[in-house]
């Protein structure tokens, strides 16, 4: 009788998840068009409303843009007010920014820092910096939190049973959205 060979597959940690994706949740009830306009001004992008996503039998507002030079897709999804109450961390009316492509996580780091760090006062003559500061300061004054979720990445600390269930629901919903976007981007 021959000895059975055992093969092991060595997978590095980076092989899990979506390495070219980053997701930021903006816990604000600002109208989608106003929030997207602010993102456009802050980051010199051109997010525009596209036909709503049809997910879970409901229309989800969707704004998209692609930056060809940086090869970065920007997508903002607003959770509809009529959607069910699963994944309570992301409440109805709040926004999800999905970045996909080159340096998505670095751009997400910068955005997260912009919205969470007190701002320095710009020079009087720098009108662009003053306008930028005004937009960010408005969100910071309303104490709008920004939460980060990298799809497929495990939480840094062990979660309670309830928190683990909520995170699983949220990840499931985000995966549904990513799958929807992937399927519909292929058709264009």
C-alpha positions as a Markdown table, in Angstrom:
| # | Residue | x | y | z |
|---|---|---|---|---|
| 1 | Unk | 0.0 | 0.0 | 0.0 |
| 2 | Unk | 1.4 | 3.4 | -1.0 |
| 3 | Unk | 1.7 | 6.2 | 1.4 |
| 4 | Unk | -0.9 | 9.0 | 0.9 |
| 5 | Unk | 0.6 | 12.3 | -0.1 |
| 6 | Unk | -0.7 | 15.5 | 1.5 |
| 7 | Unk | -0.5 | 18.8 | -0.3 |
| 8 | Unk | -1.1 | 22.1 | 1.5 |
| 9 | Unk | -2.0 | 25.4 | -0.2 |
| 10 | Unk | -0.1 | 28.3 | 1.2 |
| 11 | Unk | -2.3 | 31.4 | 0.9 |
| 12 | Unk | -1.1 | 34.7 | 2.0 |
| 13 | Unk | -3.4 | 37.0 | 4.0 |
| 14 | Unk | -3.7 | 39.5 | 1.1 |
| 15 | Unk | -5.4 | 36.8 | -1.0 |
| 16 | Unk | -8.6 | 37.2 | 1.0 |
| 17 | Unk | -11.1 | 40.0 | 0.5 |
| 18 | Unk | -11.1 | 42.6 | -2.2 |
| 19 | Unk | -7.7 | 44.2 | -2.2 |
| 20 | Unk | -8.6 | 46.9 | -4.7 |
| 21 | Unk | -11.8 | 47.9 | -2.9 |
| 22 | Unk | -12.5 | 50.2 | 0.0 |
| 23 | Unk | -15.9 | 51.1 | 1.5 |
| 24 | Unk | -16.7 | 54.1 | 3.6 |
| 25 | Unk | -20.1 | 54.6 | 5.3 |
| 26 | Unk | -21.2 | 58.2 | 5.7 |
| 27 | Unk | -23.7 | 58.4 | 8.5 |
| 28 | Unk | -25.5 | 61.5 | 7.2 |
| 29 | Unk | -29.0 | 62.1 | 6.1 |
| 30 | Unk | -28.0 | 65.0 | 3.8 |
| 31 | Unk | -29.8 | 64.6 | 0.4 |
| 32 | Unk | -27.8 | 62.4 | -1.9 |
| 33 | Unk | -27.4 | 65.0 | -4.6 |
| 34 | Unk | -26.0 | 67.5 | -2.1 |
| 35 | Unk | -23.6 | 65.0 | -0.5 |
| 36 | Unk | -22.3 | 63.9 | -4.0 |
| 37 | Unk | -21.9 | 67.6 | -5.0 |
| 38 | Unk | -19.8 | 68.1 | -1.9 |
| 39 | Unk | -17.6 | 65.0 | -2.8 |
| 40 | Unk | -17.2 | 66.3 | -6.3 |
| 41 | Unk | -16.0 | 69.7 | -5.0 |
| 42 | Unk | -13.7 | 68.2 | -2.3 |
| 43 | Unk | -12.0 | 65.6 | -4.6 |
| 44 | Unk | -12.2 | 67.2 | -8.1 |
| 45 | Unk | -14.3 | 64.3 | -9.4 |
| 46 | Unk | -17.5 | 64.1 | -11.4 |
| 47 | Unk | -19.9 | 61.8 | -9.7 |
| 48 | Unk | -23.3 | 61.7 | -11.5 |
| 49 | Unk | -26.6 | 60.0 | -10.8 |
| 50 | Unk | -27.1 | 56.9 | -12.9 |
| 51 | Unk | -30.2 | 54.7 | -13.0 |
| 52 | Unk | -31.0 | 53.3 | -9.6 |
| 53 | Unk | -29.8 | 49.9 | -8.6 |
| 54 | Unk | -32.7 | 47.4 | -8.2 |
| 55 | Unk | -31.7 | 45.3 | -5.2 |
| 56 | Unk | -34.0 | 43.4 | -2.8 |
| 57 | Unk | -37.0 | 44.7 | -4.7 |
| 58 | Unk | -36.2 | 48.4 | -4.0 |
| 59 | Unk | -34.6 | 51.2 | -6.0 |
| 60 | Unk | -31.2 | 52.3 | -4.5 |
| 61 | Unk | -29.9 | 55.7 | -5.6 |
| 62 | Unk | -26.5 | 55.3 | -7.4 |
| 63 | Unk | -23.9 | 57.9 | -8.3 |
| 64 | Unk | -20.8 | 56.9 | -10.3 |
| 65 | Unk | -17.7 | 58.2 | -11.9 |
| 66 | Unk | -14.5 | 56.8 | -13.3 |
| 67 | Unk | -11.1 | 58.6 | -13.3 |
| 68 | Unk | -9.2 | 57.2 | -16.3 |
| 69 | Unk | -5.8 | 58.6 | -15.2 |
| 70 | Unk | -5.9 | 57.1 | -11.8 |
| 71 | Unk | -8.0 | 54.1 | -12.9 |
| 72 | Unk | -10.3 | 54.6 | -9.9 |
| 73 | Unk | -14.0 | 53.9 | -9.8 |
| 74 | Unk | -16.1 | 56.0 | -7.4 |
| 75 | Unk | -19.6 | 54.9 | -6.5 |
| 76 | Unk | -22.0 | 56.3 | -3.9 |
| 77 | Unk | -25.0 | 54.2 | -2.9 |
| 78 | Unk | -27.7 | 55.7 | -0.8 |
| 79 | Unk | -29.7 | 53.2 | 1.4 |
| 80 | Unk | -33.3 | 53.7 | 0.4 |
| 81 | Unk | -35.8 | 54.8 | 3.1 |
| 82 | Unk | -38.1 | 51.9 | 2.2 |
| 83 | Unk | -35.5 | 49.2 | 2.6 |
| 84 | Unk | -35.7 | 46.6 | 5.4 |
| 85 | Unk | -33.9 | 47.0 | 8.7 |
| 86 | Unk | -31.1 | 44.4 | 8.2 |
| 87 | Unk | -27.6 | 45.6 | 8.7 |
| 88 | Unk | -28.6 | 48.3 | 11.3 |
| 89 | Unk | -25.1 | 49.9 | 11.2 |
| 90 | Unk | -26.0 | 51.4 | 7.8 |
| 91 | Unk | -29.3 | 53.1 | 8.3 |
| 92 | Unk | -31.8 | 54.3 | 5.8 |
| 93 | Unk | -30.8 | 57.4 | 3.9 |
| 94 | Unk | -27.1 | 57.1 | 4.7 |
| 95 | Unk | -24.5 | 56.8 | 2.1 |
| 96 | Unk | -21.8 | 54.2 | 1.1 |
| 97 | Unk | -18.8 | 55.2 | -0.9 |
| 98 | Unk | -17.2 | 52.3 | -2.8 |
| 99 | Unk | -13.8 | 53.0 | -4.3 |
| 100 | Unk | -12.4 | 50.4 | -6.7 |
| 101 | Unk | -9.1 | 50.4 | -8.5 |
| 102 | Unk | -5.6 | 51.7 | -8.1 |
| 103 | Unk | -4.9 | 53.0 | -4.6 |
| 104 | Unk | -8.5 | 52.6 | -3.5 |
| 105 | Unk | -7.5 | 52.1 | 0.1 |
| 106 | Unk | -5.0 | 55.0 | 0.1 |
| 107 | Unk | -7.7 | 57.3 | -1.2 |
| 108 | Unk | -10.2 | 56.0 | 1.4 |
| 109 | Unk | -7.5 | 56.7 | 4.1 |
| 110 | Unk | -7.3 | 60.3 | 2.9 |
| 111 | Unk | -11.1 | 60.8 | 2.8 |
| 112 | Unk | -11.5 | 59.3 | 6.2 |
| 113 | Unk | -8.8 | 61.6 | 7.6 |
| 114 | Unk | -10.4 | 64.6 | 5.8 |
| 115 | Unk | -13.7 | 64.0 | 7.5 |
| 116 | Unk | -12.4 | 63.1 | 10.9 |
| 117 | Unk | -9.4 | 65.5 | 11.5 |
| 118 | Unk | -9.8 | 69.1 | 12.7 |
| 119 | Unk | -8.9 | 71.5 | 9.9 |
| 120 | Unk | -6.2 | 74.1 | 9.8 |
| 121 | Unk | -7.3 | 77.6 | 8.9 |
| 122 | Unk | -6.2 | 78.3 | 5.3 |
| 123 | Unk | -4.7 | 81.6 | 4.1 |
| 124 | Unk | -7.2 | 84.4 | 3.3 |
| 125 | Unk | -6.3 | 84.5 | -0.4 |
| 126 | Unk | -6.8 | 80.7 | -0.9 |
| 127 | Unk | -10.5 | 80.6 | -1.9 |
| 128 | Unk | -10.4 | 76.9 | -2.9 |
| 129 | Unk | -8.9 | 75.9 | 0.4 |
| 130 | Unk | -11.5 | 78.0 | 2.3 |
| 131 | Unk | -14.4 | 76.5 | 0.3 |
| 132 | Unk | -13.0 | 73.0 | 1.0 |
| 133 | Unk | -12.6 | 73.8 | 4.7 |
| 134 | Unk | -16.2 | 75.1 | 4.8 |
| 135 | Unk | -17.6 | 71.8 | 3.3 |
| 136 | Unk | -15.6 | 69.6 | 5.6 |
| 137 | Unk | -16.3 | 71.8 | 8.7 |
| 138 | Unk | -20.0 | 71.5 | 8.0 |
| 139 | Unk | -19.9 | 67.7 | 8.2 |
| 140 | Unk | -17.6 | 67.7 | 11.2 |
| 141 | Unk | -19.9 | 70.2 | 13.1 |
| 142 | Unk | -22.9 | 67.8 | 12.6 |
| 143 | Unk | -20.7 | 65.1 | 14.1 |
| 144 | Unk | -21.2 | 62.9 | 11.1 |
| 145 | Unk | -19.2 | 59.7 | 11.6 |
| 146 | Unk | -17.4 | 57.9 | 8.8 |
| 147 | Unk | -17.0 | 54.2 | 9.2 |
| 148 | Unk | -14.7 | 52.0 | 7.2 |
| 149 | Unk | -15.2 | 48.4 | 6.0 |
| 150 | Unk | -12.8 | 46.6 | 3.8 |
| 151 | Unk | -14.8 | 43.7 | 2.3 |
| 152 | Unk | -13.5 | 40.3 | 3.4 |
| 153 | Unk | -11.2 | 41.6 | 6.1 |
| 154 | Unk | -11.7 | 40.3 | 9.6 |
| 155 | Unk | -12.5 | 42.7 | 12.5 |
| 156 | Unk | -9.3 | 43.7 | 14.5 |
| 157 | Unk | -10.9 | 42.7 | 17.8 |
| 158 | Unk | -13.2 | 39.8 | 18.7 |
| 159 | Unk | -16.8 | 40.8 | 18.4 |
| 160 | Unk | -19.8 | 40.0 | 20.6 |
| 161 | Unk | -22.3 | 37.6 | 19.2 |
| 162 | Unk | -24.7 | 40.4 | 18.4 |
| 163 | Unk | -22.0 | 42.6 | 16.8 |
| 164 | Unk | -20.7 | 39.7 | 14.8 |
| 165 | Unk | -24.2 | 39.0 | 13.5 |
| 166 | Unk | -24.7 | 42.7 | 12.5 |
| 167 | Unk | -21.3 | 42.8 | 10.8 |
| 168 | Unk | -22.2 | 39.6 | 8.9 |
| 169 | Unk | -25.5 | 41.2 | 7.8 |
| 170 | Unk | -23.6 | 44.4 | 6.7 |
| 171 | Unk | -21.0 | 42.4 | 4.8 |
| 172 | Unk | -23.7 | 40.4 | 3.1 |
| 173 | Unk | -25.4 | 43.5 | 1.9 |
| 174 | Unk | -22.2 | 45.1 | 0.7 |
| 175 | Unk | -21.3 | 41.9 | -1.2 |
| 176 | Unk | -24.8 | 42.0 | -2.8 |
| 177 | Unk | -24.1 | 45.6 | -3.9 |
| 178 | Unk | -20.6 | 44.8 | -5.2 |
| 179 | Unk | -22.0 | 41.8 | -7.1 |
| 180 | Unk | -24.7 | 44.0 | -8.6 |
| 181 | Unk | -22.2 | 46.6 | -9.7 |
| 182 | Unk | -19.8 | 44.0 | -11.2 |
| 183 | Unk | -22.6 | 42.4 | -13.2 |
| 184 | Unk | -23.9 | 45.7 | -14.5 |
| 185 | Unk | -20.5 | 47.3 | -15.2 |
| 186 | Unk | -19.7 | 44.3 | -17.5 |
| 187 | Unk | -22.7 | 45.2 | -19.7 |
| 188 | Unk | -21.5 | 48.7 | -20.4 |
